[in-house]
């Protein structure tokens, strides 16, 4: 759950950062960096879903994973096409398209995250012995456990 949550958060942060940039601030280098990060994190989501799909025997659930991934990749393709349009012709209209597809990409990734984090796909958390729990407290600090 941590891997998929982190990938989702990275996708959301990159999309939000992209939406904050003005037409003048959005350089090709920034676009390449953001698109590379999005691509890397989408690959992580896809891999996590493939693993979760393999753990279930239900064919409908397996199909749902495939469709969730397909939804994310379709939104990502639309986003990348709008980025290409913007690079060729940086206009407010093309920037608005990028923002629109950022929204759909984050929405589809959010739906995938909620589905993939269901208990049957995540597994059972590890149980720590008392020595390991003490070591964890030392590492994370006592404040962490007071919250």
N, C-alpha and C positions, 0 to 999 in steps of 0.2 A: 504493500500500500504506500510505502514511503517513496519508492521510485516513481510510481505513476503520479503520485501527488506532486512531487517535485517537478516532474516534466510538465504537468498541467500548469503549475504555478509559473514556471519559466515561460510557457506559451502566453499565459495571461499578461505577465509583466512586459514581455516584448511587444505584444499588441498594444497595451496601454501606453507604453513609451512611444511607440510609433504614432499613436493618435495625438500625442502631445506636441509632436514636432510640426512646425509650420512649413509651408511650401518652400521657403528659402532655406530652412534648416535641414531639410531632408535631402542629403547628398547621396550619390550612388554608393559610396563606401558604407554609409550607415545602413542603407537598404540591404547591401550584401551581408553585412554583419547580422542584421536582424533575421533575414531570410535563412542564413546558415544556422542560427540558433533555433529557429522554428523547425527547420528540417531535422536537426539533430534530436530535438525533443519529441517531434512527431514519430520518429523512428523508435524512440524509447517507448512511447505509448503503444505503438503497433506491436513491438516485441512483448510487452507485458500482456497485451490482450491475446496474443498468440499463445503464450504460456498458460494463461487462465482458461482459454478456450479448450486447450488440450486436456485440462484437468477435469472437465465436465463430460459426462456421457450423454447428456441431453442434446439432441441435434438442433432443437429450436434455440437453445442457449448459444450453441456454437454459431448458428446463423446470425443471432443477434449481435454477437461479437464482431462477426465479419461485416455486418451492416453498419455497426458503429464506427469501425475503422474506415469503411468506405465513405461514410458521411464526413469524417474528419479529413480524409485525403481529398475528397471532392471540394470541400471548403478551402483547403490549402491550395488546390490547383486554381480555383477562382481567385484567391488572394494573389498567388504568384503571377497570374495573367494580368491582374490589375497593376502589379508592381512593374511588369514589363511595359505596359502601356504608359505608366507614369515615367519610366526611364526614357522612353522615346519622346514623350510629350508631357513635361511636368506642368499640368494645369490643375486648377482647383477641382475640376470634375474628376480627374483621374485620382487625385488625392482622396476625394470623397469615396470613390470606389474602394480604395485601399482600406479606408476606415470601415466601410460597410462589411467588407469581407473579413476584416479583423473581428468584428462582432460575431459573424456567423461561425468563424473558426473557433473562437473561445466558447461559444454556446455548444457547438457539437463536441468539443473536447470536454466540456463540463458534463454533458450527458454521458459520455463514455466513461469518465472518471467515476461518476456516481454508480454506474452499472458495474464497472470492474472492481469497485471497492466493496461489493456485497460480500458478506461473511463467507459464503460458500466458495468464493474464488480466492480469498486472501489467505486462508489457512489459520492455524492456531498460533497465537503468540507464544514465544518461549517462556518457560517458567524458570526463574532464577533461584538458585539456592541462596541461603542467607549470606554466605561469604561473597557471592557474586553481587547480591543486592547491596551489601555494604560498600563494595568497590564502586558500584554504579553511583551510590549516594556521594561518595568521595569525589568522583569525577564530575558529576553534574552539580554538586553543591547542595547544601541543605535548603537553600531558598527554593530550589526547584520542587522539592517535596512538600513545602509549606503551601504552595499555590493550589 
